Amino acid sequence: MGAYPDVKDFIDSKATDFPTLKTTYTRGAPPTIKLKDKDGKDLDSIRIDSWNKDTIVDFFKERLA
């Protein structure tokens, strides 16, 4: 996660604000948000490697509200 300081900062400081958020680390893979429906089926996959922490927070506030 060292190459993505904003994503790491979000996970360290803000991820707990979103109780339905689950983080998984995949070595060598870019940071990606995978949206699932309530049955666990994949809906969308969005790369967030260029996003800053505030953009990530805003995205989750909008999508997980």
DSSP file (Angstrom, degrees, kcal/mol; ACC not computed):
  #  RESIDUE AA STRUCTURE BP1 BP2  ACC     N-H-->O    O-->H-N    N-H-->O    O-->H-N    TCO  KAPPA ALPHA  PHI   PSI    X-CA   Y-CA   Z-CA
    1    1 A M    >         0   0    0      0, 0.0     3,-2.0     0, 0.0     7,-0.4   0.000 360.0 360.0 360.0  -6.2    0.0    0.0    0.0
    2    2 A G  T 3   +     0   0    0      1,-0.3     6,-0.0     6,-0.1     0, 0.0   0.789 360.0  57.3 -59.4 -28.4    3.0    2.3    0.2
    3    3 A A  T 3  S+     0   0    0      1,-0.2    -1,-0.3     2,-0.1     0, 0.0   0.600 107.8  49.9 -77.9 -10.2    2.5    3.3   -3.4
    4    4 A Y    <>  +     0   0    0     -3,-2.0     4,-2.4     1,-0.1     3,-0.3  -0.631  63.3 167.0-128.4  72.6   -1.0    4.5   -2.6
    5    5 A P  H  > S+     0   0    0      0, 0.0     4,-2.6     0, 0.0     5,-0.2   0.831  76.9  52.7 -62.0 -33.7   -0.7    6.8    0.5
    6    6 A D  H  > S+     0   0    0      2,-0.2     4,-2.2     1,-0.2     5,-0.1   0.895 110.9  46.9 -68.7 -38.5   -4.2    8.2    0.1
    7    7 A V  H  > S+     0   0    0     -3,-0.3     4,-2.5     2,-0.2    -1,-0.2   0.924 113.8  48.2 -67.3 -43.8   -5.8    4.8    0.0
    8    8 A K  H  X S+     0   0    0     -4,-2.4     4,-2.8    -7,-0.4    -2,-0.2   0.917 110.9  51.1 -61.7 -43.4   -3.7    3.6    3.0
    9    9 A D  H  X S+     0   0    0     -4,-2.6     4,-2.3    -5,-0.2     5,-0.4   0.902 109.7  50.6 -61.5 -41.4   -4.6    6.8    4.9
   10   10 A F  H  X>S+     0   0    0     -4,-2.2     4,-2.9     2,-0.2     5,-1.8   0.948 112.4  46.0 -60.1 -48.8   -8.3    6.1    4.2
   11   11 A I  H  <5S+     0   0    0     -4,-2.5     5,-0.3     1,-0.2    -2,-0.2   0.908 116.7  45.1 -61.9 -42.4   -8.1    2.5    5.4
   12   12 A D  H  <5S+     0   0    0     -4,-2.8    -1,-0.2    -5,-0.2    -2,-0.2   0.827 130.2  19.2 -70.9 -32.2   -6.1    3.5    8.5
   13   13 A S  H  <5S+     0   0    0     -4,-2.3    -3,-0.2    -5,-0.2    -2,-0.2   0.694 132.9  23.0-116.4 -21.7   -8.3    6.5    9.5
   14   14 A K  T ><5S+     0   0    0     -4,-2.9     3,-2.1    -5,-0.4     4,-0.3   0.616  90.2  87.9-125.0 -17.9  -11.8    6.3    7.8
   15   15 A A  G > <S+     0   0    0     -5,-1.8     3,-1.8     1,-0.3     6,-0.3   0.831  85.0  61.9 -58.9 -33.2  -12.7    2.8    6.9
   16   16 A T  G 3  S+     0   0    0      1,-0.3    -1,-0.3    -5,-0.3    -2,-0.1   0.674  88.7  71.8 -68.7 -14.8  -14.2    2.0   10.3
   17   17 A D  G <  S+     0   0    0     -3,-2.1    -1,-0.3     1,-0.2    -2,-0.2   0.621  95.2  57.9 -70.6 -11.9  -16.7    4.8    9.6
   18   18 A F    X   -     0   0    0     -3,-1.8     3,-2.1    -4,-0.3    -1,-0.2  -0.822  69.0-173.9-122.6  89.0  -18.3    2.4    7.0
   19   19 A P  T 3  S+     0   0    0      0, 0.0    -1,-0.1     0, 0.0    -2,-0.1   0.707  82.7  54.8 -62.6 -21.7  -19.3   -0.8    8.9
   20   20 A T  T 3  S+     0   0    0     44,-0.1     2,-0.3     2,-0.0    -4,-0.1   0.505  85.3 106.2 -88.2  -2.6  -20.3   -2.7    5.8
   21   21 A L    <   -     0   0    0     -3,-2.1     2,-0.4    -6,-0.3    -3,-0.1  -0.609  51.1-169.0 -79.0 131.9  -16.9   -2.0    4.1
   22   22 A K        -     0   0    0     -2,-0.3     2,-0.4     2,-0.0    -2,-0.0  -0.987   6.6-153.1-122.0 129.4  -14.6   -5.0    4.0
   23   23 A T        +     0   0    0     -2,-0.4     2,-0.4   -12,-0.0    -2,-0.0  -0.860  13.3 179.3-107.1 138.8  -11.0   -4.6    3.0
   24   24 A T        -     0   0    0     -2,-0.4     2,-0.5     2,-0.0    -2,-0.0  -0.999  18.9-140.5-135.0 135.5   -8.9   -7.4    1.4
   25   25 A Y        -     0   0    0     -2,-0.4     2,-0.5     6,-0.1    -2,-0.0  -0.851  15.3-176.3-101.5 129.9   -5.3   -7.1    0.3
   26   26 A T    >   -     0   0    0     -2,-0.5     3,-2.2     3,-0.2    -2,-0.0  -0.951  31.2-122.8-124.0 109.4   -4.1   -8.7   -2.9
   27   27 A R  T 3  S+     0   0    0     -2,-0.5    -2,-0.0     1,-0.3     0, 0.0  -0.230  92.3   8.4 -55.8 129.1   -0.4   -8.3   -3.4
   28   28 A G  T 3  S+     0   0    0      1,-0.3    -1,-0.3     0, 0.0     0, 0.0   0.302 100.2 117.6  85.5  -9.1    0.5   -6.6   -6.7
   29   29 A A    <   -     0   0    0     -3,-2.2    -1,-0.3     1,-0.1    -3,-0.2  -0.696  68.4-114.4 -92.0 143.6   -3.1   -5.6   -7.5
   30   30 A P        -     0   0    0      0, 0.0     2,-0.2     0, 0.0    -1,-0.1  -0.379  46.4 -85.1 -69.2 154.3   -4.1   -1.9   -7.7
   31   31 A P        +     0   0    0      0, 0.0    17,-2.6     0, 0.0    18,-0.5  -0.433  59.6 177.1 -62.9 129.8   -6.6   -0.7   -5.1
   32   32 A T  E     -A   47   0A   0     15,-0.3     2,-0.5    -2,-0.2    15,-0.3  -0.996  28.5-140.0-139.6 138.2  -10.0   -1.5   -6.4
   33   33 A I  E     -A   46   0A   0     13,-3.3    13,-3.0    -2,-0.4     2,-0.6  -0.882  17.6-163.5 -96.2 126.9  -13.5   -1.0   -5.0
   34   34 A K  E     -A   45   0A   0     -2,-0.5     2,-0.4    11,-0.2    11,-0.2  -0.945   6.7-154.7-113.2 113.1  -15.8   -4.0   -5.7
   35   35 A L  E     -A   44   0A   0      9,-2.5     8,-3.6    -2,-0.6     9,-1.4  -0.700  14.6-175.5 -88.3 135.8  -19.4   -3.2   -5.2
   36   36 A K  E     -A   42   0A   0     -2,-0.4     6,-0.2     6,-0.3     2,-0.1  -0.919  22.7-119.8-128.3 154.1  -21.7   -6.1   -4.4
   37   37 A D    >   -     0   0    0      4,-2.5     3,-2.0    -2,-0.3     6,-0.1  -0.252  46.5 -88.5 -81.4-179.9  -25.5   -6.4   -3.9
   38   38 A K  T 3  S+     0   0    0      1,-0.3    -1,-0.1     2,-0.1    -2,-0.0   0.660 129.2  56.3 -69.0 -13.2  -27.0   -7.6   -0.7
   39   39 A D  T 3  S-     0   0    0      2,-0.1    -1,-0.3     0, 0.0     0, 0.0   0.431 120.9-107.1 -93.1  -0.9  -26.8  -11.2   -1.9
   40   40 A G  S <  S+     0   0    0     -3,-2.0     2,-0.3     1,-0.3    -2,-0.1   0.542  71.0 143.2  89.5   7.7  -23.0  -10.9   -2.4
   41   41 A K        -     0   0    0      1,-0.1    -4,-2.5     2,-0.0    -1,-0.3  -0.637  57.8-104.6 -83.2 139.3  -23.1  -10.8   -6.2
   42   42 A D  E     +A   36   0A   0     -2,-0.3    -6,-0.3    -6,-0.2     3,-0.1  -0.384  41.4 169.3 -63.9 132.6  -20.6   -8.5   -7.9
   43   43 A L  E     -     0   0A   0     -8,-3.6     2,-0.3     1,-0.4    -7,-0.2   0.747  62.2 -11.7-107.4 -43.9  -22.2   -5.3   -9.3
   44   44 A D  E     -A   35   0A   0     -9,-1.4    -9,-2.5     2,-0.0    -1,-0.4  -0.989  47.9-147.7-158.8 155.8  -19.2   -3.2  -10.3
   45   45 A S  E     -A   34   0A   0     -2,-0.3     2,-0.4   -11,-0.2   -11,-0.2  -0.992  19.4-176.7-133.7 124.7  -15.4   -2.9   -9.9
   46   46 A I  E     -A   33   0A   0    -13,-3.0   -13,-3.3    -2,-0.4     2,-0.3  -0.978  21.6-135.6-129.4 122.9  -13.7    0.5   -9.8
   47   47 A R  E     -A   32   0A   0     -2,-0.4   -15,-0.3   -15,-0.3     3,-0.1  -0.587  20.4-179.9 -74.7 136.1  -10.0    1.2   -9.6
   48   48 A I    >   +     0   0    0    -17,-2.6     3,-1.5    -2,-0.3   -16,-0.2   0.124  42.3 117.9-123.4  19.6   -9.2    3.9   -7.1
   49   49 A D  T 3  S+     0   0    0    -18,-0.5   -43,-0.1     1,-0.3   -42,-0.1   0.747  83.0  43.6 -62.8 -23.0   -5.4    4.2   -7.4
   50   50 A S  T 3  S+     0   0    0     -3,-0.1    -1,-0.3     2,-0.1     2,-0.2   0.409  93.6 105.0-100.4   1.9   -5.6    7.8   -8.5
   51   51 A W    <   -     0   0    0     -3,-1.5     2,-0.2     1,-0.1   -45,-0.1  -0.527  63.5-135.4 -83.0 148.0   -8.3    8.9   -5.9
   52   52 A N     >  -     0   0    0     -2,-0.2     4,-2.0   -46,-0.1     3,-0.3  -0.532  32.5 -98.9 -92.6 170.8   -7.4   11.0   -2.9
   53   53 A K  H  > S+     0   0    0      1,-0.2     4,-2.5     2,-0.2     5,-0.2   0.882 121.8  52.6 -57.8 -42.5   -8.8   10.2    0.6
   54   54 A D  H  > S+     0   0    0      1,-0.2     4,-2.7     2,-0.2    -1,-0.2   0.872 107.7  51.6 -64.1 -37.1  -11.6   12.7    0.4
   55   55 A T  H  > S+     0   0    0     -3,-0.3     4,-2.4     2,-0.2    -1,-0.2   0.903 110.2  49.1 -65.4 -41.1  -12.8   11.3   -2.9
   56   56 A I  H  X S+     0   0    0     -4,-2.0     4,-2.3     2,-0.2    -2,-0.2   0.935 112.0  48.4 -63.4 -46.2  -12.9    7.8   -1.4
   57   57 A V  H  X S+     0   0    0     -4,-2.5     4,-2.5     1,-0.2    -2,-0.2   0.934 112.3  48.6 -59.6 -47.5  -14.8    9.1    1.6
   58   58 A D  H  X S+     0   0    0     -4,-2.7     4,-2.1     1,-0.2    -1,-0.2   0.897 109.7  53.0 -60.1 -41.3  -17.3   11.0   -0.6
   59   59 A F  H  X S+     0   0    0     -4,-2.4     4,-2.7     1,-0.2     5,-0.2   0.939 112.3  43.7 -59.8 -48.2  -17.8    7.9   -2.8
   60   60 A F  H  X S+     0   0    0     -4,-2.3     4,-2.7     1,-0.2    -2,-0.2   0.865 110.1  55.6 -69.9 -34.9  -18.6    5.7    0.2
   61   61 A K  H  < S+     0   0    0     -4,-2.5     4,-0.4    -5,-0.2    -1,-0.2   0.908 114.8  40.8 -60.7 -40.0  -20.9    8.3    1.8
   62   62 A E  H  < S+     0   0    0     -4,-2.1     3,-0.2    -5,-0.2    -2,-0.2   0.918 123.0  37.2 -73.8 -44.5  -22.9    8.4   -1.4
   63   63 A R  H  < S+     0   0    0     -4,-2.7    -2,-0.2     1,-0.2    -3,-0.2   0.784 120.8  42.0 -83.0 -28.6  -23.0    4.7   -2.2
   64   64 A L     <        0   0    0     -4,-2.7    -1,-0.2    -5,-0.2    -3,-0.1   0.364 360.0 360.0-102.7   5.6  -23.3    3.2    1.3
   65   65 A A              0   0    0     -4,-0.4    -1,-0.2    -3,-0.2    -2,-0.1   0.488 360.0 360.0 -73.7 360.0  -25.8    5.6    2.7
